[in-house]
Amino acid sequence: MKLKIKTGDTVRVIAGDHKGSEGKVLRVFREKNKAIVEGVNEVSKHEKPSAQNPQGGITKKEAPIHVSNLSLIDPKSGDATRVGYEERDGKKVRVSKKSNEVI
């Protein structure tokens, strides 16, 4: 399956517990079809004391979310949009289906 979301994109969650949340994509896991979005789907993780974290305790961390629950934000209008591909000036580029602008 081809992923239409890349690292650095701004996305909106369109389904699930965090529906309506927006954030920047920090990392994409192509083999699992999941992405980590900044500030979305935060989970509490219990950490043992270590050299880096001598105190230990509970920390907040973003968990991956399935890409089918994410929609790309159109930079022009600010709305969620679908993504298409076109060839412009001899290059294959991502295009917003709503505004027909290059993303």
Stockholm file with secondary structure:
# STOCKHOLM 1.0

chainA/1-103         MKLKIKTGDTVRVIAGDHKGSEGKVLRVFREKNKAIVEGVNEVSKHEKPSAQNPQGGITKKEAPIHVSNLSLIDPKSGDATRVGYEERDGKKVRVSKKSNEVI
#=GR chainA/1-103 SS CCCCCCTTCEEEECSSTTTTCEEEEEEEETTTTEEEETTSSEEEEEECCCSSCSSCEEEEEECCEEGGGEEEECTTTCSEECEEEEEETTEEEEEETTTCCBC
#=GC SS_cons         CCCCCCTTCEEEECSSTTTTCEEEEEEEETTTTEEEETTSSEEEEEECCCSSCSSCEEEEEECCEEGGGEEEECTTTCSEECEEEEEETTEEEEEETTTCCBC
//
